[in-house]
Amino acid sequence: MAMAKKRKKHPLKNGGDYTVGYGRPPRHSQFRPGESGNPRGRQPGLNNFMTDLRRALRLPVKVKDGGRWRKMSSQEAALMLLRETALQKGARALERFLELAYRLNNEPAPDAAEPLSAADEAILSEYIERAARTKRTQGPASKRARRGRYSKRNRP
């Protein structure tokens, strides 16, 4: 059977003993007070999402604009695409585009929870009353009646 190695004891300057082992290096190889094992530290901006995003948005791309190719930043190209989508197709893209415009122009975005004016309240209440009257006059039609199963022509 092998005997366990005894740890070396190094004398301290003040006369005490110091056991060298895992996580306890000899005193002569330790960092001096005020000194670091990584003096330069982590490089600024390294592995930072915002830095990577800024770099990606600055990268140039070629875009066909008005029949000719132009070189512009990825950010500008993305905004142009959002603008085109907002103007041609989508209400959602238009909402995003306007939200960006509000945010960048330092204007507060319109809140959906704003109280309605008296005129708007009157318009809404009139609409609700009209919708309720229309529903009452139509009557509760069953699904079968709407399908036409029990119309006069289809009765047995």
C-alpha positions as YAML, in Angstrom:
chain: A
units: angstrom
residues:
- id: 1
  name: MET
  ca: [0.00, 0.00, 0.00]
- id: 2
  name: ALA
  ca: [1.34, 3.40, -0.98]
- id: 3
  name: MET
  ca: [1.57, 6.00, 1.65]
- id: 4
  name: ALA
  ca: [-0.06, 9.37, 1.09]
- id: 5
  name: LYS
  ca: [2.32, 12.16, 0.27]
- id: 6
  name: LYS
  ca: [2.84, 14.58, 3.06]
- id: 7
  name: ARG
  ca: [2.34, 18.19, 2.20]
- id: 8
  name: LYS
  ca: [5.29, 20.48, 2.49]
- id: 9
  name: LYS
  ca: [5.07, 23.11, 5.13]
- id: 10
  name: HIS
  ca: [6.55, 26.45, 4.19]
- id: 11
  name: PRO
  ca: [7.52, 28.81, 6.93]
- id: 12
  name: LEU
  ca: [5.81, 32.19, 6.86]
- id: 13
  name: LYS
  ca: [7.64, 35.43, 7.41]
- id: 14
  name: ASN
  ca: [6.05, 35.82, 10.82]
- id: 15
  name: GLY
  ca: [7.26, 32.39, 11.85]
- id: 16
  name: GLY
  ca: [4.03, 30.31, 11.39]
- id: 17
  name: ASP
  ca: [3.56, 27.32, 9.10]
- id: 18
  name: TYR
  ca: [1.76, 27.35, 5.72]
- id: 19
  name: THR
  ca: [0.55, 24.10, 4.12]
- id: 20
  name: VAL
  ca: [0.96, 23.94, 0.32]
- id: 21
  name: GLY
  ca: [-1.78, 22.07, -1.52]
- id: 22
  name: TYR
  ca: [-4.79, 22.44, -3.81]
- id: 23
  name: GLY
  ca: [-5.70, 26.12, -4.01]
- id: 24
  name: ARG
  ca: [-2.77, 27.06, -1.79]
- id: 25
  name: PRO
  ca: [0.33, 27.69, -3.90]
- id: 26
  name: PRO
  ca: [3.73, 28.34, -2.39]
- id: 27
  name: ARG
  ca: [4.15, 31.91, -1.17]
- id: 28
  name: HIS
  ca: [7.00, 32.69, -3.57]
- id: 29
  name: SER
  ca: [4.77, 31.99, -6.63]
- id: 30
  name: GLN
  ca: [1.69, 33.89, -5.41]
- id: 31
  name: PHE
  ca: [0.70, 37.26, -6.81]
- id: 32
  name: ARG
  ca: [2.08, 40.21, -4.92]
- id: 33
  name: PRO
  ca: [-0.49, 42.41, -3.11]
- id: 34
  name: GLY
  ca: [-2.11, 44.85, -5.58]
- id: 35
  name: GLU
  ca: [-1.05, 42.72, -8.57]
- id: 36
  name: SER
  ca: [-3.50, 40.78, -10.72]
- id: 37
  name: GLY
  ca: [-3.18, 37.54, -12.66]
- id: 38
  name: ASN
  ca: [-4.81, 39.29, -15.63]
- id: 39
  name: PRO
  ca: [-3.36, 42.81, -15.61]
- id: 40
  name: ARG
  ca: [-4.97, 43.98, -18.88]
- id: 41
  name: GLY
  ca: [-8.36, 42.42, -18.00]
- id: 42
  name: ARG
  ca: [-11.14, 41.63, -20.43]
- id: 43
  name: GLN
  ca: [-10.99, 43.61, -23.63]
- id: 44
  name: PRO
  ca: [-13.67, 46.31, -23.71]
- id: 45
  name: GLY
  ca: [-16.65, 45.43, -25.88]
- id: 46
  name: LEU
  ca: [-15.69, 41.79, -26.25]
- id: 47
  name: ASN
  ca: [-18.61, 39.32, -26.29]
- id: 48
  name: ASN
  ca: [-21.06, 42.11, -25.69]
- id: 49
  name: PHE
  ca: [-24.39, 41.85, -27.54]
- id: 50
  name: MET
  ca: [-24.78, 45.58, -28.05]
- id: 51
  name: THR
  ca: [-21.30, 45.84, -29.56]
- id: 52
  name: ASP
  ca: [-21.99, 42.94, -31.91]
- id: 53
  name: LEU
  ca: [-25.35, 44.45, -32.88]
- id: 54
  name: ARG
  ca: [-23.80, 47.84, -33.64]
- id: 55
  name: ARG
  ca: [-21.10, 46.18, -35.73]
- id: 56
  name: ALA
  ca: [-23.67, 44.11, -37.66]
- id: 57
  name: LEU
  ca: [-25.84, 47.16, -38.33]
- id: 58
  name: ARG
  ca: [-22.86, 49.09, -39.67]
- id: 59
  name: LEU
  ca: [-21.85, 46.41, -42.18]
- id: 60
  name: PRO
  ca: [-22.48, 47.55, -45.77]
- id: 61
  name: VAL
  ca: [-24.89, 45.77, -48.11]
- id: 62
  name: LYS
  ca: [-25.81, 46.33, -51.76]
- id: 63
  name: VAL
  ca: [-29.43, 47.28, -52.38]
- id: 64
  name: LYS
  ca: [-31.21, 47.98, -55.64]
- id: 65
  name: ASP
  ca: [-32.84, 51.39, -55.27]
- id: 66
  name: GLY
  ca: [-34.63, 53.01, -58.18]
- id: 67
  name: GLY
  ca: [-33.09, 50.72, -60.80]
- id: 68
  name: ARG
  ca: [-29.48, 51.10, -59.64]
- id: 69
  name: TRP
  ca: [-27.39, 49.38, -56.99]
- id: 70
  name: ARG
  ca: [-26.45, 51.38, -53.91]
- id: 71
  name: LYS
  ca: [-24.18, 50.50, -51.03]
- id: 72
  name: MET
  ca: [-25.64, 51.31, -47.61]
- id: 73
  name: SER
  ca: [-25.47, 50.11, -44.01]
- id: 74
  name: SER
  ca: [-27.53, 47.12, -42.90]
- id: 75
  name: GLN
  ca: [-29.43, 49.40, -40.55]
- id: 76
  name: GLU
  ca: [-30.44, 51.75, -43.35]
- id: 77
  name: ALA
  ca: [-31.42, 48.81, -45.59]
- id: 78
  name: ALA
  ca: [-33.57, 47.30, -42.83]
- id: 79
  name: LEU
  ca: [-35.34, 50.63, -42.29]
- id: 80
  name: MET
  ca: [-35.95, 50.98, -46.04]
- id: 81
  name: LEU
  ca: [-37.45, 47.48, -46.14]
- id: 82
  name: LEU
  ca: [-39.65, 48.25, -43.14]
- id: 83
  name: ARG
  ca: [-40.80, 51.48, -44.78]
- id: 84
  name: GLU
  ca: [-41.65, 49.73, -48.05]
- id: 85
  name: THR
  ca: [-43.54, 46.96, -46.25]
- id: 86
  name: ALA
  ca: [-45.43, 49.50, -44.16]
- id: 87
  name: LEU
  ca: [-46.45, 51.53, -47.20]
- id: 88
  name: GLN
  ca: [-47.42, 48.59, -49.41]
- id: 89
  name: LYS
  ca: [-48.75, 45.75, -47.29]
- id: 90
  name: GLY
  ca: [-48.85, 45.65, -43.61]
- id: 91
  name: ALA
  ca: [-50.60, 47.44, -40.83]
- id: 92
  name: ARG
  ca: [-48.25, 45.74, -38.38]
- id: 93
  name: ALA
  ca: [-45.18, 47.02, -40.20]
- id: 94
  name: LEU
  ca: [-46.75, 50.47, -40.28]
- id: 95
  name: GLU
  ca: [-47.28, 50.31, -36.49]
- id: 96
  name: ARG
  ca: [-43.64, 49.40, -35.94]
- id: 97
  name: PHE
  ca: [-42.43, 52.10, -38.29]
- id: 98
  name: LEU
  ca: [-44.53, 54.77, -36.59]
- id: 99
  name: GLU
  ca: [-43.45, 53.54, -33.15]
- id: 100
  name: LEU
  ca: [-39.82, 53.99, -34.19]
- id: 101
  name: ALA
  ca: [-40.59, 57.43, -35.53]
- id: 102
  name: TYR
  ca: [-42.28, 58.44, -32.27]
- id: 103
  name: ARG
  ca: [-39.41, 57.10, -30.20]
- id: 104
  name: LEU
  ca: [-36.71, 58.77, -32.27]
- id: 105
  name: ASN
  ca: [-38.51, 62.10, -32.54]
- id: 106
  name: ASN
  ca: [-38.86, 62.19, -28.74]
- id: 107
  name: GLU
  ca: [-42.62, 62.35, -29.01]
- id: 108
  name: PRO
  ca: [-44.61, 60.25, -26.58]
- id: 109
  name: ALA
  ca: [-46.34, 57.32, -28.27]
- id: 110
  name: PRO
  ca: [-50.13, 57.54, -28.19]
- id: 111
  name: ASP
  ca: [-51.53, 55.45, -25.33]
- id: 112
  name: ALA
  ca: [-54.50, 53.20, -25.85]
- id: 113
  name: ALA
  ca: [-55.65, 53.96, -22.30]
- id: 114
  name: GLU
  ca: [-56.24, 57.67, -22.89]
- id: 115
  name: PRO
  ca: [-59.71, 58.80, -21.77]
- id: 116
  name: LEU
  ca: [-62.14, 59.45, -24.60]
- id: 117
  name: SER
  ca: [-63.67, 62.86, -25.17]
- id: 118
  name: ALA
  ca: [-67.39, 63.44, -24.61]
- id: 119
  name: ALA
  ca: [-68.03, 63.48, -28.39]
- id: 120
  name: ASP
  ca: [-66.24, 60.13, -28.83]
- id: 121
  name: GLU
  ca: [-68.21, 58.61, -25.93]
- id: 122
  name: ALA
  ca: [-71.48, 59.76, -27.55]
- id: 123
  name: ILE
  ca: [-70.51, 58.24, -30.90]
- id: 124
  name: LEU
  ca: [-69.61, 54.91, -29.27]
- id: 125
  name: SER
  ca: [-72.80, 54.71, -27.21]
- id: 126
  name: GLU
  ca: [-74.92, 55.50, -30.30]
- id: 127
  name: TYR
  ca: [-73.14, 52.75, -32.25]
- id: 128
  name: ILE
  ca: [-73.68, 50.21, -29.46]
- id: 129
  name: GLU
  ca: [-77.40, 51.07, -29.27]
- id: 130
  name: ARG
  ca: [-77.78, 50.76, -33.05]
- id: 131
  name: ALA
  ca: [-76.00, 47.39, -33.07]
- id: 132
  name: ALA
  ca: [-78.25, 46.13, -30.27]
- id: 133
  name: ARG
  ca: [-81.41, 47.26, -32.14]
- id: 134
  name: THR
  ca: [-80.24, 45.54, -35.33]
- id: 135
  name: LYS
  ca: [-79.57, 42.30, -33.47]
- id: 136
  name: ARG
  ca: [-83.04, 42.37, -31.84]
- id: 137
  name: THR
  ca: [-84.82, 42.86, -35.18]
- id: 138
  name: GLN
  ca: [-82.97, 39.98, -36.82]
- id: 139
  name: GLY
  ca: [-83.95, 37.58, -34.05]
- id: 140
  name: PRO
  ca: [-82.04, 34.57, -32.79]
- id: 141
  name: ALA
  ca: [-81.54, 32.43, -35.85]
- id: 142
  name: SER
  ca: [-80.42, 28.88, -35.19]
- id: 143
  name: LYS
  ca: [-77.51, 27.36, -37.03]
- id: 144
  name: ARG
  ca: [-79.79, 24.98, -38.92]
- id: 145
  name: ALA
  ca: [-82.01, 27.81, -40.09]
- id: 146
  name: ARG
  ca: [-79.00, 29.73, -41.35]
- id: 147
  name: ARG
  ca: [-77.83, 26.69, -43.28]
- id: 148
  name: GLY
  ca: [-81.16, 26.42, -45.03]
- id: 149
  name: ARG
  ca: [-82.19, 22.94, -43.87]
- id: 150
  name: TYR
  ca: [-85.61, 24.00, -42.74]
- id: 151
  name: SER
  ca: [-86.49, 26.46, -45.41]
- id: 152
  name: LYS
  ca: [-89.89, 25.98, -47.09]
- id: 153
  name: ARG
  ca: [-88.39, 24.33, -50.15]
- id: 154
  name: ASN
  ca: [-86.34, 21.77, -48.18]
- id: 155
  name: ARG
  ca: [-89.17, 20.50, -45.92]
- id: 156
  name: PRO
  ca: [-90.21, 16.85, -46.45]
...
